[in-house]
């Protein structure tokens, strides 16, 4: 790193440095906020899929506990952590609590949904 040659150069450097630091700090803060929002919507969607699968018939309703256990094993095997049976049950409960979007959580819609691929929403 070179040393500024004059007081003016030092002031100019400090301005650009401080501006870049603010830019990076803002980007990092917004990145974390975006990731948190995306993961919250993802967990809601996981809960929705589990509930809809369970409600697909009486035989499936009885299969609910086994479904959660199997998902826990398979998802932990793939992603290594974060999908204990307790966590998956909580995702299911999260969906049930916020399924209508009336309690402050914005449920996925055509305007705020996650996409599984080009032109395909989670539905």
N, C-alpha and C positions, 0 to 999 in steps of 0.2 A: 504494500500500500504506500502510495506517495503522500508526502506531507504537503498541505496547501502552502503556496509561496507567499501569500499575503492574507491580511485579515479579511478582505473582501472574498478571496477564494475560499477561506474557511467558512464564512457565512453562507456563500453559495452552496458549498458542499453540504453544510448542515441542513439547509433547506431541502435539497434533493434527497438526502439521506432520510430525513424525517418524513418527507412525503412518501417515499418508497416503503418505509416501515409502516406507516398508517395504511397504505394500500394493501400490503401483505397481511397485516393484522385484520383488516376488514374482510379480505378474501377468506382467511382462515375461519373467522367467526361465522361468516355466511355459509361456508362449506359445512361446518358442524351443524348449523341450524337446518340446512337442506337435508343432510343425511338423517338427522333426527326425525324430521317430518316424513321423509321417505320410509324409514324403518317403522315408524308408528303406523303409517298407512299399510305397510306390508303386513305387520302383525294383525291389524284389523282384518285384512283380506284373508290371511291364514285362518283366523277365527271364523270368518264367514264361510269359507269352504268346508271347514270341519262341521259346523252346524248344519249346513245344507246337505252334506253327506249323511250325517246322522239322521236327518229328517226325511231321508229318501225312502223310508219304509221301516216297519217294525223290526225286521231282521237287522237292519243297519243300526237302529237305535240301541239294540242290545249289544252291538259290536263297538259302541262308542269307547269304552275303556280300552279295549284291545286296539282300536284305531290309534288312540293317543299314545299307547305304549309302543306300538310298531313305528309310528311317525317319529317318536323320540329316539328310538334306536337307530333308525335309518338316517334321520337328519343329523344326529350327532356323529354318526359314522362319516357322513359326507362333510359336515361343516365343523366338526371337532368339539364345539361347545355352543351353549345357548338354547338348546332344545330339550331340556329336561321335561319329564312328564308334567311337573308343576308349571313350567313356563308355557307349555302348549295348552294346558288347561286355562291358564291366565289369558292367553290369546283368544281362546274360545269365549271366556267370560267377558273380555274386552269388547268383542264383537256384540255379544248379547246385550251388554250395558249400553253400547253406543250404536246399536244397529239402525236406529232411525235418524241418527245425526242430531237428535233433539237435545242432547246433553252437552253441547259445546264442541264435540268432535265433528269435524267435517268428513262425513263418509264419502268414499270414492263415488264420483259421478262422471258423466262424459266430459266434464270440464276440469276435473281434478283427479282423474284416475291414473293408476299405474298402468304401464303397457308391458305386456308379455313379449311383444315383438312389434315389428312394423304393422300398423293398422289393426292390432289386436289388443283389446282391453282385457282385464282379468275376468270379465263376466263369462 
